Amino acid sequence: MSTETSVPPPRMSGLDPVDAALLETLLREAPIGFAFFDESGRYQRVNRALAAIYGVDESRCHGRTPSDVLVSEDAAAHEAALAAVLAGEDRVGSERPLFGGEPGGTDDRDDTGERRRWSMEWYPARSDAGVHGAVLIAVDLSDRYRAEVALGRTEERYRSLLTATNQVVWTADADGEVREDCPEWRTVTGQTAEQYLSSGWLDAAHPDDREQVERAWNDAVADRATFDAIFRVRTQSGDFRYYRSRAVPIMRGDSLMEWVGAHSDITTQHEADDMRQRLTQQLGEAALRTVRLQKATSDLAEALTVGEVVQAMGEIGQSAVDADSTTLAELDSDDMRLHLLGDDPGHRGASRAGTAGPATMEYAVRECRPFIAGDPAEMRALLEAEDEPGVPEFLRTTEERAWVALPLLSAGRPIGALRFTFSASRDVSDEEKVFLEALAGQCALALERAKLFEREHRTAEALQTSLLPEDLPKVKGIRMQAFYRSGTQHVQVGGDWYDAFPLPDGRVAGVLGDVMGKGIKAATGMSRVRNALRALAFSMPEPADVLTGLDRMFDATEGVDQVTTLVYFVLDPETGQVDLSNAGHLPPLVVTENAGPWLLETDPDTPLGISSERGHHKFFVQPGNTVVLYSDGLVENRKRAVASGLDELVTVASQARPEVVGDPQHMLQYLVEGMLAGYEQDDDVTLLAVHLPVMDSAPE
């Protein structure tokens, strides 16, 4: 036998019958494709797996060349590889799709409709006399390829999300050397790829910070510990901005594979922190001012809207500064004028030119430094030097006797002004000036945060509204009503949703569901499920069929961590018959006029994408009764479990007055108020009610 390491051709001679039979079985039944070619490039042996890949019968291959069996593209690839290994190459490999044999071949596609990808490995078959043939081994790589594609898409989405949150992702190898380009970082610093790679990213650090950052990075690499550093970075414009860089080691067992990190621009935060530190250093023993500043910072941190910032600053002006009035103005980037901010967050009033009050703020914004006038004489000297008209008249008629105006700065740019006025003359010390500047810094942060919140909150509200139906259908014989209340004051979109629509056969369909989680991911998942459900309902409206179709869609489009539950029903208004399927959601509540309410308990089912066979439940709604679908936010919270919440729901419904039971709008409002009384709402609350009025009632 030859000692060559390349794959030899199957040889039956010299083997006992048992070994020969074993080898024959292995070659024939192997799950991977196998073929042997003679020196002329003709098939001598093809196993079942490879014949199936080709889409031809095994007998069609024997004694023929690839050109006789395969389509031209596959045949050319085969014969090029054959020529290489027959000429003495040790191995030829490739990854590619196969198009099947012809004539009579099949189009080799997987269950998703994509062409399968195959690893084709070619080896020379050697003996002591030299190369006398070639061996082909084919392995299906489709699952790995799809996984790689999916991973790539996930990475792209992740990078997009980080970009939206102003973070720059970077990687380094196990030794701490940067090998992969980071265009986002180079956009910030202006470095070329050559300047950035290896340890070149450190060259963008401020000269006074570089040594410290490099030492921290080297220590982290040596210790395999998390790297966390704050340093100044030189930008393309030549300015320096503060960045926080964090990186963690990626381990596989005991082996360090690579480092993954993120650079975050924290200039605004650092400026605020720096301002607080300067305040602490300069105030010294002025503990009272420190406490007041902390209280002001806390109050401003709780202010979500511009109106709340204005209100908070008014209270801070009285309690922390002893000011008689506090005024806040925003600088309009379009007309470069200050617009006064009132208590109404939607109110913006333009400042009046030629008056001394607004002129103090205009001075502070223009000069990017405080305007301080401790008495009318100082005011007259400062503003008359600016050729500001109307100062004498203003001082003669006003009761104000001291003024402080401070610019509101963000990353060094003015975005507005803050003004305090006093009814008595005031000597503003250096310590108080530092305090006021720090207060203005906190006010600027709060104002920018509030403007961002209002903008994003409007966007989130618009998105949430667009994902819910504007109106419920008007169907003779039934009355429908919905209720939705967001469980968060922040900008995330919820995953609760409802829908109702008439079907071509005269029945009406309704659904209420919950996509677990918050944010864009939950909202887009909810939108896909809602649209798919509508499409399925118009072609096959029965609940079990619709949920089965959604299961298939869910498997194809949603991630395994995207848990989605829903209740879907079809109601016949003439008979009151309800056909319903429940995909892991809470049981509907049935409220009757003459008997106690009850939960429509059905066999437990699973969320979308899990069950292979959906149940179907039928019941009848009597005139005067109401069926209520609801989300878990109605019955579950931090202090109440689902089971006790369901019991409480039945109890609350049983205490409803008859006029409430007969009006679905009042019924929903009653249930929400009764279930949330005494509890803090921490999740979305969504309800959908269907009421069958008594025969003499006119439908809405």
C-alpha positions as CSV (number, residue, x, y, z in Angstrom):
1,M,0.0,0.0,0.0
2,S,1.2,3.6,-0.8
3,T,2.1,6.0,2.0
4,E,0.6,9.0,0.1
5,T,-1.7,11.2,2.2
6,S,-4.0,12.1,-0.7
7,V,-7.3,10.2,-0.9
8,P,-6.8,6.9,-2.9
9,P,-9.4,5.4,-5.1
10,P,-11.6,2.7,-3.6
11,R,-9.9,-0.6,-4.2
12,M,-11.7,-3.8,-3.5
13,S,-9.0,-6.3,-4.3
14,G,-7.0,-7.6,-1.4
15,L,-9.9,-7.1,1.0
16,D,-11.7,-9.9,2.6
17,P,-15.4,-10.1,1.7
18,V,-16.5,-8.4,5.0
19,D,-14.2,-5.5,4.6
20,A,-15.1,-5.2,0.9
21,A,-18.8,-5.2,1.7
22,L,-18.2,-2.6,4.5
23,L,-16.3,-0.3,2.1
24,E,-18.9,-0.7,-0.6
25,T,-21.7,0.2,1.9
26,L,-19.8,3.3,3.2
27,L,-19.2,4.6,-0.3
28,R,-22.7,4.0,-1.4
29,E,-24.5,5.3,1.7
30,A,-22.2,8.1,2.8
31,P,-24.1,11.4,3.4
32,I,-21.5,13.3,1.4
33,G,-21.0,13.3,-2.3
34,F,-18.2,11.0,-3.6
35,A,-16.9,10.3,-7.1
36,F,-13.8,8.6,-8.7
37,F,-12.4,9.6,-12.1
38,D,-9.9,7.7,-14.3
39,E,-6.9,9.3,-16.0
40,S,-9.1,10.5,-18.9
41,G,-11.4,12.4,-16.6
42,R,-14.4,10.0,-16.9
43,Y,-16.5,8.9,-14.0
44,Q,-15.7,5.4,-12.7
45,R,-17.6,5.6,-9.5
46,V,-20.4,7.9,-8.2
47,N,-22.3,7.3,-4.9
48,R,-25.9,8.0,-4.3
49,A,-25.4,11.3,-2.5
50,L,-23.4,12.9,-5.4
51,A,-25.9,11.6,-8.0
52,A,-28.7,13.3,-6.0
53,I,-26.7,16.5,-6.0
54,Y,-26.3,16.3,-9.7
55,G,-30.0,15.4,-10.0
56,V,-29.3,12.3,-12.2
57,D,-29.2,8.6,-11.8
58,E,-25.9,7.0,-10.8
59,S,-25.9,4.9,-14.0
60,R,-25.9,8.0,-16.2
61,C,-22.5,9.0,-14.8
62,H,-20.4,5.9,-15.3
63,G,-17.9,6.1,-18.1
64,R,-18.9,9.6,-19.0
65,T,-17.2,13.0,-18.6
66,P,-18.6,15.9,-16.6
67,S,-19.6,17.6,-19.9
68,D,-21.8,14.6,-20.7
69,V,-23.6,14.9,-17.3
70,L,-23.7,18.4,-16.1
71,V,-24.7,21.8,-17.4
72,S,-21.9,23.8,-19.0
73,E,-21.1,26.0,-16.0
74,D,-20.8,23.1,-13.6
75,A,-19.0,20.9,-16.2
76,A,-16.4,23.6,-16.8
77,A,-15.6,23.9,-13.1
78,H,-15.4,20.1,-12.7
79,E,-13.0,19.7,-15.7
80,A,-10.8,22.6,-14.6
81,A,-10.3,21.0,-11.2
82,L,-9.8,17.5,-12.8
83,A,-7.1,18.8,-15.1
84,A,-5.3,20.4,-12.1
85,V,-5.2,17.3,-9.9
86,L,-4.4,14.9,-12.8
87,A,-1.5,17.2,-13.5
88,G,-0.2,16.7,-10.0
89,E,-1.8,19.4,-7.8
90,D,-2.3,18.0,-4.3
91,R,-5.7,19.5,-3.8
92,V,-8.2,21.8,-5.5
93,G,-11.1,23.2,-3.5
94,S,-14.0,25.6,-4.1
95,E,-17.4,26.6,-2.7
96,R,-20.2,27.2,-5.2
97,P,-23.8,26.4,-6.0
98,L,-24.6,23.5,-8.4
99,F,-27.3,23.9,-11.1
100,G,-28.0,20.1,-11.5
101,G,-27.4,17.8,-14.4
102,E,-28.8,17.9,-17.9
103,P,-30.8,16.5,-19.5
104,G,-33.2,15.3,-16.9
105,G,-31.5,17.0,-14.0
106,T,-33.2,18.9,-11.2
107,D,-32.6,22.5,-10.0
108,D,-30.8,22.0,-6.7
109,R,-32.5,24.4,-4.3
110,D,-33.2,24.2,-0.6
111,D,-36.5,24.7,1.3
112,T,-36.1,28.5,1.2
113,G,-35.8,28.6,-2.6
114,E,-32.1,29.4,-2.6
115,R,-29.5,27.3,-4.5
116,R,-27.6,25.0,-2.3
117,R,-23.9,25.8,-1.9
118,W,-21.4,22.9,-2.0
119,S,-17.8,22.5,-0.9
120,M,-16.0,20.6,-3.8
121,E,-12.7,19.1,-2.8
122,W,-10.6,17.4,-5.5
123,Y,-7.6,15.1,-4.7
124,P,-5.3,13.1,-6.9
125,A,-5.5,9.3,-6.6
126,R,-1.9,8.1,-6.5
127,S,-0.2,4.8,-6.4
128,D,3.4,3.9,-6.5
129,A,3.2,4.3,-10.3
130,G,2.0,7.9,-10.0
131,V,-1.4,9.7,-10.5
132,H,-4.0,7.3,-12.1
133,G,-7.2,9.2,-11.4
134,A,-8.9,11.8,-9.2
135,V,-11.4,11.8,-6.2
136,L,-14.2,14.3,-5.7
137,I,-15.8,14.9,-2.3
138,A,-18.8,17.2,-2.1
139,V,-20.2,18.6,1.2
140,D,-23.4,20.7,1.6
141,L,-22.6,24.1,3.1
142,S,-26.0,25.7,2.6
143,D,-26.8,25.9,6.3
144,R,-23.5,27.4,7.1
145,Y,-23.7,29.9,4.3
146,R,-27.2,31.0,5.4
147,A,-26.0,31.4,8.9
148,E,-23.0,33.5,7.7
149,V,-25.4,35.7,5.7
150,A,-27.8,36.1,8.6
151,L,-24.9,36.9,10.9
152,G,-23.7,39.5,8.5
153,R,-27.1,41.1,8.3
154,T,-27.3,41.1,12.1
155,E,-23.9,42.8,12.3
156,E,-25.0,45.4,9.8
157,R,-28.1,46.2,11.9
158,Y,-26.0,46.3,15.1
159,R,-23.6,48.7,13.5
160,S,-26.4,50.9,12.3
161,L,-27.9,50.9,15.7
162,L,-24.6,51.9,17.3
163,T,-24.2,54.6,14.7
164,A,-27.6,56.0,15.6
165,T,-26.5,56.1,19.3
166,N,-23.3,57.9,18.4
167,Q,-20.9,55.0,19.2
168,V,-18.0,53.9,17.1
169,V,-17.3,50.1,17.2
170,W,-13.8,48.9,16.8
171,T,-11.9,45.5,17.1
172,A,-8.4,44.4,17.8
173,D,-6.7,41.0,17.6
174,A,-5.8,38.9,20.7
175,D,-2.5,40.8,21.0
176,G,-4.2,44.2,21.0
177,E,-3.3,45.1,17.5
178,V,-6.0,46.7,15.3
179,R,-6.2,44.8,12.1
180,E,-9.7,45.8,10.9
181,D,-10.4,49.2,9.4
182,C,-12.9,51.5,11.2
183,P,-14.2,54.2,8.8
184,E,-16.3,55.8,11.4
185,W,-13.3,56.5,13.6
186,R,-11.3,57.8,10.7
187,T,-14.2,60.1,9.8
188,V,-13.9,61.7,13.3
189,T,-10.1,61.9,13.3
190,G,-9.2,62.3,9.6
191,Q,-6.7,59.5,9.8
192,T,-6.0,57.3,6.8
193,A,-6.4,53.5,7.1
194,E,-2.6,53.1,7.3
195,Q,-2.4,55.7,10.1
196,Y,-5.3,54.1,12.0
197,L,-4.3,50.4,12.0
198,S,-2.1,48.6,14.4
199,S,-1.8,51.1,17.3
200,G,-2.2,54.2,15.2
201,W,-5.6,55.0,16.7
202,L,-3.7,56.1,19.8
203,D,-2.0,58.9,17.7
204,A,-5.4,60.7,17.6
205,A,-5.3,61.1,21.4
206,H,-4.3,64.4,22.9
207,P,-0.5,64.5,23.5
208,D,-1.1,64.9,27.3
209,D,-3.4,61.9,27.3
210,R,-1.7,59.4,24.9
211,E,0.8,57.8,27.3
212,Q,-1.8,57.2,29.9
213,V,-4.3,55.7,27.4
214,E,-1.6,53.5,25.8
215,R,-0.5,52.2,29.3
216,A,-4.1,51.4,30.2
217,W,-4.6,49.6,26.9
218,N,-1.4,47.5,27.3
219,D,-2.3,46.6,30.9
220,A,-5.8,45.5,29.8
221,V,-4.4,43.3,27.0
222,A,-1.8,41.8,29.4
223,D,-4.4,41.1,32.1
224,R,-7.2,40.2,29.7
225,A,-9.3,42.7,31.6
226,T,-11.9,45.2,30.4
227,F,-10.4,48.4,29.0
228,D,-12.0,51.7,30.0
229,A,-10.5,55.1,29.4
230,I,-11.5,58.7,28.9
231,F,-9.3,60.9,26.8
232,R,-9.3,63.8,24.4
233,V,-9.4,63.1,20.6
234,R,-8.2,65.4,17.9
235,T,-10.9,65.7,15.2
236,Q,-10.5,66.6,11.6
237,S,-11.1,70.2,12.3
238,G,-8.2,70.3,14.8
239,D,-10.5,70.6,17.8
240,F,-10.4,68.1,20.7
241,R,-13.4,66.3,21.9
242,Y,-13.7,64.0,24.9
243,Y,-14.2,60.3,24.2
244,R,-14.8,57.3,26.4
245,S,-13.4,54.1,25.0
246,R,-14.4,50.6,26.4
247,A,-13.3,47.2,25.1
248,V,-13.9,43.7,26.4
249,P,-12.0,40.5,25.6
250,I,-13.9,37.9,23.6
251,M,-13.0,34.5,25.1
252,R,-13.5,31.0,23.7
253,G,-12.8,28.7,26.6
254,D,-9.5,29.7,27.9
255,S,-8.4,31.3,24.6
256,L,-8.6,35.0,23.9
257,M,-10.0,35.4,20.4
258,E,-10.2,39.2,19.9
259,W,-11.2,42.5,21.5
260,V,-14.4,44.3,20.8
261,G,-14.9,47.9,21.9
262,A,-16.7,51.2,21.3
263,H,-15.7,54.8,21.3
264,S,-18.4,57.2,22.7
265,D,-18.3,61.0,22.4
266,I,-18.9,62.3,25.9
267,T,-17.9,65.9,25.3
268,T,-21.1,67.4,26.6
269,Q,-21.2,65.1,29.6
270,H,-17.5,65.8,30.3
271,E,-18.1,69.6,30.1
272,A,-20.9,69.3,32.6
273,D,-18.7,67.1,34.9
274,D,-15.8,69.5,34.6
275,M,-18.0,72.4,35.4
276,R,-19.2,70.6,38.6
277,Q,-15.6,69.9,39.6
278,R,-14.6,73.6,39.1
279,L,-17.6,74.5,41.2
280,T,-16.6,72.2,44.0
281,Q,-13.0,73.5,44.0
282,Q,-14.0,77.2,44.0
283,L,-16.9,77.1,46.4
284,G,-14.8,75.4,49.1
285,E,-16.8,75.7,52.3
286,A,-19.9,77.0,50.5
287,A,-21.8,73.8,51.3
288,L,-25.2,75.5,51.0
289,R,-24.6,76.4,47.4
290,T,-23.4,72.9,46.7
291,V,-26.6,71.4,48.1
292,R,-28.6,73.9,46.2
293,L,-26.9,73.0,42.9
294,Q,-27.4,69.3,43.6
295,K,-31.1,69.9,44.2
296,A,-31.3,72.0,41.0
297,T,-29.6,69.3,39.0
298,S,-32.0,66.7,40.4
299,D,-35.0,68.9,39.6
300,L,-33.7,69.5,36.0
301,A,-33.0,65.8,35.5
302,E,-36.7,65.1,36.2
303,A,-37.8,67.7,33.7
304,L,-38.8,65.9,30.5
305,T,-40.2,68.7,28.4
306,V,-39.2,72.3,27.6
307,G,-42.1,73.5,29.6
308,E,-41.0,71.5,32.7
309,V,-37.5,72.9,32.3
310,V,-38.8,76.4,32.3
311,Q,-41.0,75.6,35.4
312,A,-38.1,74.0,37.2
313,M,-35.7,76.9,36.5
314,G,-38.4,79.3,37.9
315,E,-38.5,77.4,41.1
316,I,-34.6,77.1,41.2
317,G,-34.3,80.8,40.6
318,Q,-36.4,81.5,43.7
319,S,-35.0,78.9,46.0
320,A,-31.3,78.7,45.0
321,V,-30.5,82.1,43.6
322,D,-33.1,84.3,45.5
323,A,-34.1,85.9,42.2
324,D,-37.3,87.8,41.8
325,S,-37.8,86.6,38.2
326,T,-36.2,83.9,36.0
327,T,-36.3,84.0,32.2
328,L,-35.2,81.3,29.7
329,A,-34.7,81.9,26.0
330,E,-33.7,79.7,23.1
331,L,-31.5,80.7,20.3
332,D,-33.1,80.1,16.9
333,S,-30.4,78.8,14.5
334,D,-32.4,80.1,11.5
335,D,-32.8,83.8,12.4
336,M,-30.1,83.9,15.1
337,R,-32.6,85.5,17.5
338,L,-33.5,84.7,21.0
339,H,-37.1,83.4,21.6
340,L,-38.4,83.5,25.1
341,L,-39.7,80.3,26.5
342,G,-42.9,80.4,28.5
343,D,-44.5,77.8,30.8
344,D,-46.4,76.4,27.8
345,P,-43.9,74.0,26.1
346,G,-45.3,75.0,22.8
347,H,-44.9,78.7,23.3
348,R,-42.0,80.6,21.8
349,G,-42.1,84.4,21.9
350,A,-39.5,86.5,20.1
351,S,-37.5,88.8,22.2
352,R,-38.1,92.5,21.8
353,A,-35.1,94.4,20.3
354,G,-34.2,97.7,21.9
355,T,-35.2,96.8,25.5
356,A,-32.7,96.4,28.2
357,G,-34.1,93.1,29.6
358,P,-33.7,90.9,26.5
359,A,-30.5,92.9,25.6
360,T,-28.8,91.4,28.6
361,M,-29.4,87.9,27.3
362,E,-28.4,88.9,23.8
363,Y,-25.1,90.2,25.2
364,A,-24.4,86.9,27.0
365,V,-25.1,84.9,23.9
366,R,-23.1,87.1,21.6
367,E,-20.0,87.2,23.9
368,C,-20.5,83.6,25.2
369,R,-19.9,84.9,28.7
370,P,-22.0,86.1,31.7
371,F,-23.5,89.5,31.8
372,I,-23.5,90.7,35.4
373,A,-24.8,94.1,36.5
374,G,-25.0,94.5,40.3
375,D,-26.8,97.8,40.2
376,P,-28.4,100.3,37.6
377,A,-25.1,102.1,37.2
378,E,-23.3,99.0,36.0
379,M,-26.2,98.2,33.7
380,R,-26.1,101.7,32.2
381,A,-22.3,101.5,31.7
382,L,-22.4,98.1,30.1
383,L,-25.4,98.6,27.7
384,E,-24.6,102.2,26.8
385,A,-21.2,101.0,25.7
386,E,-23.0,98.7,23.4
387,D,-25.1,101.6,22.0
388,E,-28.2,99.9,23.2
389,P,-31.1,102.4,23.0
390,G,-33.8,102.8,25.6
391,V,-31.6,102.0,28.6
392,P,-32.3,105.3,30.6
393,E,-36.0,104.9,30.0
394,F,-35.9,101.2,31.1
395,L,-33.9,102.0,34.3
396,R,-36.3,104.8,35.1
397,T,-39.4,102.7,34.9
398,T,-38.3,99.3,36.1
399,E,-38.2,98.1,39.7
400,E,-35.3,95.7,38.9
401,R,-32.0,96.7,40.4
402,A,-29.6,93.8,39.5
403,W,-29.3,91.5,36.5
404,V,-27.5,88.3,35.7
405,A,-27.6,86.8,32.2
406,L,-25.8,83.6,31.3
407,P,-25.2,81.9,28.0
408,L,-26.5,78.3,27.7
409,L,-23.7,76.4,25.9
410,S,-23.6,73.0,24.4
411,A,-20.2,71.7,23.2
412,G,-19.0,75.3,23.3
413,R,-21.9,76.6,21.1
414,P,-24.6,79.0,22.5
415,I,-28.1,77.5,22.3
416,G,-29.9,80.1,24.5
417,A,-29.7,82.3,27.6
418,L,-30.8,82.3,31.2
419,R,-31.6,85.5,33.0
420,F,-32.1,86.3,36.7
421,T,-33.3,89.7,37.9
422,F,-33.3,91.1,41.5
423,S,-35.3,93.9,43.1
424,A,-32.3,95.0,45.2
425,S,-28.7,95.7,44.2
426,R,-26.5,92.6,44.4
427,D,-22.8,92.0,44.7
428,V,-22.1,88.8,42.8
429,S,-19.0,87.1,44.2
430,D,-16.6,84.9,42.2
431,E,-18.0,81.9,44.1
432,E,-21.6,82.8,43.2
433,K,-20.5,83.4,39.6
434,V,-19.1,79.9,39.4
435,F,-22.4,78.6,40.9
436,L,-24.5,80.5,38.4
437,E,-22.3,79.2,35.5
438,A,-22.7,75.7,36.7
439,L,-26.4,76.1,37.0
440,A,-26.5,77.5,33.4
441,G,-24.6,74.4,32.3
442,Q,-27.1,72.1,33.9
443,C,-29.9,74.2,32.4
444,A,-28.4,73.8,29.0
445,L,-28.1,70.1,29.3
446,A,-31.7,69.9,30.5
447,L,-33.0,72.1,27.7
448,E,-31.2,70.1,25.0
449,R,-32.4,66.8,26.6
450,A,-36.0,68.1,26.7
451,K,-35.9,69.3,23.1
452,L,-34.6,65.9,22.0
453,F,-37.2,64.1,24.1
454,E,-40.0,66.2,22.6
455,R,-38.8,65.5,19.1
456,E,-38.4,61.8,19.6
457,H,-41.6,61.5,21.6
458,R,-43.5,63.1,18.7
459,T,-41.9,60.6,16.4
460,A,-42.7,57.7,18.7
461,E,-46.3,58.8,19.1
462,A,-46.7,59.2,15.3
463,L,-45.2,55.8,14.8
464,Q,-47.4,54.2,17.4
465,T,-50.5,55.9,16.0
466,S,-49.6,54.8,12.5
467,L,-49.4,51.2,13.6
468,L,-52.9,51.2,15.1
469,P,-56.1,51.5,13.2
470,E,-57.6,55.0,13.0
471,D,-61.2,53.8,13.3
472,L,-62.9,50.6,14.1
473,P,-65.3,49.3,11.4
474,K,-69.0,50.2,11.6
475,V,-70.8,46.8,11.4
476,K,-74.6,46.4,11.7
477,G,-75.5,44.4,14.8
478,I,-72.4,45.0,16.9
479,R,-70.7,47.8,18.7
480,M,-66.9,47.9,18.9
481,Q,-64.6,50.0,21.1
482,A,-60.8,50.0,21.7
483,F,-58.6,51.5,24.4
484,Y,-54.8,52.1,24.3
485,R,-52.6,53.8,26.9
486,S,-48.8,53.8,26.7
487,G,-47.1,52.4,29.8
488,T,-44.0,54.7,29.5
489,Q,-43.4,58.4,29.5
490,H,-40.3,57.9,27.4
491,V,-39.8,57.6,23.6
492,Q,-40.0,53.9,23.1
493,V,-42.8,52.5,21.0
494,G,-44.8,49.6,22.6
495,G,-45.6,46.2,21.2
496,D,-49.3,46.1,22.0
497,W,-51.7,46.3,19.1
498,Y,-55.3,45.7,18.1
499,D,-57.2,45.6,14.8
500,A,-60.7,44.9,13.5
501,F,-62.1,44.7,10.0
502,P,-65.1,43.3,8.1
503,L,-64.7,40.2,6.0
504,P,-66.2,39.6,2.6
505,D,-68.7,37.1,3.9
506,G,-70.3,39.6,6.2
507,R,-68.6,38.6,9.4
508,V,-66.1,40.8,11.3
509,A,-62.6,39.8,12.4
510,G,-60.8,41.2,15.5
511,V,-57.4,40.7,17.0
512,L,-55.4,41.9,20.0
513,G,-51.8,41.0,20.4
514,D,-48.6,41.7,22.2
515,V,-45.0,41.7,20.8
516,M,-42.8,41.4,23.9
517,G,-40.4,44.3,24.4
518,K,-40.2,48.0,23.5
519,G,-38.7,50.1,20.7
520,I,-38.4,49.8,17.0
521,K,-37.8,46.1,17.0
522,A,-41.1,45.4,18.8
523,A,-43.0,48.0,16.6
524,T,-41.7,46.6,13.3
525,G,-42.4,43.0,14.4
526,M,-45.9,44.0,15.4
527,S,-46.4,45.7,12.0
528,R,-45.4,42.6,10.1
529,V,-47.7,40.4,12.1
530,R,-50.6,42.8,11.7
531,N,-50.2,43.1,8.0
532,A,-49.7,39.4,7.5
533,L,-52.8,38.6,9.6
534,R,-55.0,40.9,7.5
535,A,-53.7,39.3,4.3
536,L,-54.3,35.8,5.6
537,A,-57.8,36.7,7.0
538,F,-59.1,37.8,3.6
539,S,-58.1,34.5,1.9
540,M,-58.7,32.0,4.7
541,P,-60.5,33.8,7.6
542,E,-61.0,30.9,10.0
543,P,-58.9,31.5,13.1
544,A,-56.9,28.2,13.1
545,D,-56.0,28.7,9.5
546,V,-54.9,32.3,10.1
547,L,-52.7,31.4,13.1
548,T,-51.2,28.5,11.2
549,G,-50.2,30.9,8.4
550,L,-48.8,33.3,10.9
551,D,-46.7,30.5,12.4
552,R,-45.1,29.9,9.0
553,M,-44.5,33.6,8.4
554,F,-43.1,33.9,11.9
555,D,-40.6,31.1,11.4
556,A,-39.4,32.8,8.2
557,T,-39.1,36.4,9.3
558,E,-38.9,36.7,13.1
559,G,-36.1,35.8,15.6
560,V,-36.4,33.1,18.2
561,D,-36.3,35.8,20.9
562,Q,-39.3,37.7,19.4
563,V,-42.2,36.4,21.6
564,T,-45.6,37.3,20.2
565,T,-49.0,36.4,21.6
566,L,-52.5,37.2,20.2
567,V,-56.2,36.4,20.3
568,Y,-57.9,36.3,16.9
569,F,-61.7,35.9,16.4
570,V,-64.3,36.0,13.7
571,L,-67.8,37.1,14.8
572,D,-71.1,36.6,12.9
573,P,-73.3,39.6,13.8
574,E,-76.5,37.8,12.9
575,T,-76.1,34.7,15.0
576,G,-73.6,35.8,17.6
577,Q,-71.3,32.9,16.8
578,V,-67.6,33.6,17.6
579,D,-64.8,31.4,16.2
580,L,-61.6,32.1,18.1
581,S,-58.0,30.9,18.3
582,N,-55.6,31.9,21.1
583,A,-51.8,32.0,20.5
584,G,-50.5,32.1,24.1
585,H,-52.5,35.2,25.1
586,L,-54.6,35.9,28.1
587,P,-58.2,34.5,28.0
588,P,-61.0,36.9,26.8
589,L,-63.4,38.3,29.3
590,V,-67.1,37.8,28.7
591,V,-69.4,40.3,30.5
592,T,-73.1,39.5,30.6
593,E,-76.1,41.5,31.5
594,N,-77.9,38.9,33.6
595,A,-75.1,36.7,34.9
596,G,-71.7,37.1,36.3
597,P,-68.7,37.7,34.1
598,W,-66.4,34.9,33.2
599,L,-63.1,34.2,31.4
600,L,-63.2,32.2,28.2
601,E,-60.8,29.5,29.3
602,T,-59.6,27.4,26.4
603,D,-56.9,24.8,26.1
604,P,-53.5,26.5,26.5
605,D,-51.8,27.3,23.3
606,T,-48.3,28.6,22.4
607,P,-47.1,32.0,21.1
608,L,-46.6,32.4,17.3
609,G,-44.0,30.3,15.6
610,I,-44.0,27.5,18.2
611,S,-47.2,25.5,17.7
612,S,-47.5,23.2,14.7
613,E,-51.3,22.7,15.0
614,R,-53.7,25.4,16.2
615,G,-56.9,24.9,18.1
616,H,-60.2,26.4,17.1
617,H,-62.9,27.3,19.6
618,K,-66.6,28.2,19.0
619,F,-69.1,29.9,21.3
620,F,-72.1,32.2,21.1
621,V,-72.4,35.8,22.4
622,Q,-75.9,36.6,23.5
623,P,-77.5,40.0,22.9
624,G,-76.5,42.4,25.6
625,N,-73.1,40.7,26.3
626,T,-69.7,42.0,25.7
627,V,-66.4,40.2,24.9
628,V,-63.3,42.0,26.0
629,L,-59.7,41.3,24.8
630,Y,-56.9,42.8,26.8
631,S,-53.1,42.9,27.2
632,D,-51.2,41.8,30.2
633,G,-50.6,45.5,31.2
634,L,-54.2,45.5,32.5
635,V,-53.8,42.6,35.0
636,E,-50.0,42.3,35.7
637,N,-47.6,44.7,37.3
638,R,-44.7,44.8,39.8
639,K,-47.1,44.2,42.7
640,R,-49.6,41.9,41.1
641,A,-49.1,38.5,39.5
642,V,-51.1,37.4,36.4
643,A,-53.2,34.8,38.3
644,S,-54.3,37.2,41.0
645,G,-54.8,39.9,38.3
646,L,-57.2,37.7,36.4
647,D,-59.2,37.0,39.5
648,E,-59.4,40.7,40.2
649,L,-60.5,41.4,36.7
650,V,-63.5,39.1,37.1
651,T,-64.3,40.7,40.4
652,V,-64.1,44.3,39.0
653,A,-66.3,43.3,36.0
654,S,-68.9,41.8,38.2
655,Q,-69.4,45.1,40.0
656,A,-70.1,47.1,36.8
657,R,-73.5,48.8,36.7
658,P,-75.9,47.7,34.0
659,E,-75.5,51.0,32.0
660,V,-71.8,50.4,32.0
661,V,-72.2,46.8,30.8
662,G,-74.3,48.0,27.9
663,D,-71.8,50.6,26.7
664,P,-68.5,49.2,25.5
665,Q,-66.7,52.6,25.8
666,H,-67.8,53.0,29.4
667,M,-67.0,49.4,30.0
668,L,-63.4,49.7,28.9
669,Q,-62.9,52.9,30.9
670,Y,-64.4,51.3,33.9
671,L,-62.2,48.2,33.7
672,V,-59.0,50.3,33.2
673,E,-59.8,52.6,36.2
674,G,-60.8,49.7,38.4
675,M,-57.8,47.5,37.6
676,L,-55.2,50.2,37.8
677,A,-56.5,51.9,40.9
678,G,-53.7,51.8,43.5
679,Y,-51.1,50.5,41.1
680,E,-48.4,52.3,39.1
681,Q,-48.9,51.5,35.4
682,D,-45.6,50.1,34.1
683,D,-46.7,48.5,30.8
684,D,-48.9,49.3,27.8
685,V,-52.6,48.8,28.5
686,T,-54.7,47.8,25.4
687,L,-58.3,46.6,25.2
688,L,-60.7,45.7,22.5
689,A,-64.4,45.2,23.2
690,V,-67.2,43.8,21.1
691,H,-70.7,44.3,22.3
692,L,-73.9,42.7,20.8
693,P,-76.7,45.1,21.7
694,V,-80.2,43.8,22.5
695,M,-82.5,43.7,19.5
696,D,-84.2,47.0,20.1
697,S,-80.9,48.9,20.4
698,A,-79.6,50.8,17.4
699,P,-76.0,50.0,16.6
700,E,-73.5,52.8,16.5
